[in-house]
């Protein structure tokens, strides 16, 4: 796991629109609009799943970009757990990443978390449920 919070933020900045940002690929408006409609209104946890290489990650990036524009860049956190620099697949790593984000970016609203390839993290469900219940 990355030890220094500065290194976490440096890595995250390559994936988020408050940093360098990323390619969002070709927009598939049907799936994008459908997913955005699920996210409107009541605060909830939404899972997107499907077969490998079907465009889920690009859809998540598009959602991150839209919410970054709507809510402010610092209020959206996109984490790709296939990023090797995170180094750990334990929930402790997820907590450290989230804590570093909150400390350095200081979101001024309840942040939107987008967790790509989260199945790679053991115990991620408890982390998500805990955050969701606290808000």
Secondary structure, 3 states (H helix, E strand, C coil): CCCCHHHHHHHHHCCCCCCCCCCCCCCCHHHHHHHHHHHCCCCCCCCCCCCCCCCHHHHHHHHHHHHHHHHCHHHEEEEECCCHHHCCCEHHHHHHHHHHHHHHHCCCCCCEEEEECHHHCECHHHHHHHHHHHC
